[in-house]
């Protein structure tokens, strides 16, 4: 006797955990592209002091909703251009407008 074959209950597409980062928009001069600065704290290997490191990412902003100074959340995506590998998810804090 052979056991009846059943389909697995696992979803057909494996859900991948997406890499997300929070940073500040430092440039909004391009159309639908924002430059985001993300800061992280690392311990110096010899001096053991905590130092700040900044990385910049180019993110796709389809509706041009973010402006320079805004705090935004970005998520990793497929390559959209030579430099863009991130997509803007939401604007967390708007920058204060000063004139």
Secondary structure by P-SEA (a helix, b strand, c coil): ccccccccccccccccbbbbbbbbbcccccccbbbbbbbbbbccccccbbbbbbbbbbbbbccccccccccbbbbbbccccccccbbbccccccccccc
